[in-house]
């Protein structure tokens, strides 16, 4: 039992969610490693949603609302960490969920789908009848009516080669990645440098706030967005935080 007054309570509880996901069979053991890597970068950005992250999250919400065929890609870590929040986001932007796994087994896919459906997800793509061009592993498999034809794809916790392959297909790719130097962060159309446990609720909140705006107003919000600038600000934030700790 982790006491709530523990200084690392939030991060420790997040780890427990991943461990619980492994026990349920929805999260891979490699997902625990990915969580640890992300946690390190979260520490470097100050474990908060920064101004530049909130900017990217608002633009992401606008892009999802403007999309004709948005899809949210989910994996084992997403299923363990923010299942209810990602379902709510999907409902607010009318974006179905689609399971896509790097360490893929049909058993895990089935368990993740059942997990989301048990929590109330009703809009999911569940087939694997198309392949993303240029990928040679299991992550190439997608639903022909889902990610394959989507115009905007939210890909939390994505790997770089698949992110690039989706961009090469002409899609707007929204990534949530705590490492601004990763291939995913560098390749995505919109990179949200924030912890997924904060980012998904933030995008959902913005979607709720923006849902009644006219198309032209949403386009104005997106206009001028510069992902390289966002990544540069994230790197500057890390440098500033490191320097402040060195000076202590």
Secondary structure, DSSP 8 states (H G I E B T S, - for coil): ---TT-TTHHHHHHHHHHHHHHHHTSS-HHHHHHHHHHHHHHHHHTSS--HHHHHHHHHHHHHHHH-SSEEEEE-HHHHHHSHHHHHHHHHHHT-EEEE--SS--HHHHHHHHHHHHHTT---EE----EE-TT--SGGGEE-TTTGGG-SEEEEET--HHHHHHHHHTT-EEEEE-S-TTSHHHHH-SEEE-S-HHHHHHHHHHHHHHHTTS-HHHHHHHHTT--HHHHHHHHHHHHHHHHHHHHH-
